[in-house]
Amino acid sequence: MTEKVRRFPAPWRVETIPGGFKVTDANGLRLAYVYARDDLAERTQGNEWLTTDEARRIAAGIARLPELMTSEQKKAAQDET
């Protein structure tokens, strides 16, 4: 039995949601959620929750994965020639 390969077309987008960020593919499929709590970060010494800036940067990094994968594939193809 052959399983169908799922594709998650680029571009991936970061959307702001209450309490964090959501990463979606070009079709609107939800790929990841990254949550933050700035109000609790100060009271818990920042060890248990991401700040909004940290969550935004992580979500942006996830959204860049298709771009990074494409550049790695191009580099590998050049190395083979």
N, C-alpha and C positions, 0 to 999 in steps of 0.2 A: 504494500500500500504506500503510495507516494503522498506526502503532505505538501500542500500548497505553501509556497514561500510568501510570507507577508511582506509587503513593501510599505514604507513610511516615507512618502514623497516629500522632497524639499520644496520650498523652504519650511523649516520649522520655526514657529513663532512663539514668543514669550508674551503671555497676557497677564495683566495684573488682576488678581482675585482678592476678595477679602482675606486677609491674613497671609498673603504670599503671592505665588506666581504659578501659572500653568503653562506647560509647553505642549503645543499642538503641531501636527504635521499639516501639509498643504490641504488635506481633505478635512481638516478639523478634528481628527482623531486625537483624543487626549493621551499624551505619552508620559507625562510626568507632572507631579505637583511638588512644589518646594515651599515649605511654610516658614514663617518668621513671627517672632513676638518681641518687638522692641521694648514694650512696657515691662516684660518679665526679665529681659536680658540684664537689666541693671540690678534688679533685686536678687537674682540668682548668680551673680558674678559672671554672667555670659556663658556659662558652661553647658547649659541644657537646651538653649534655643539659638537659632540663627537670627542675626539682625536682618532687617529688611535689605540692607545693602549686600550682605553675604548671600542671602537667598536669591536676590536678583542676579548676582554674578554667577552663581551656580546654575540657575535656570538659563542664563545666556550661554554658558559653556555647554550645557546639554543641547541647546538649540543649534550650536555650531557643529555638532557631530557629523551631519551629512557632508558639510564642507570639508572637514578634516579627513573624513574617510575617502572622499573623492581625490583630495590632494595626495594622500598616501597611495591610493591605487595608481594614480598617474606616475608617481615616483617609482613604484615597483615595476610598472610597465617600461619605464625608461631604463631602469637598471637591467632589465632582461635583454635589451637591444644592444 
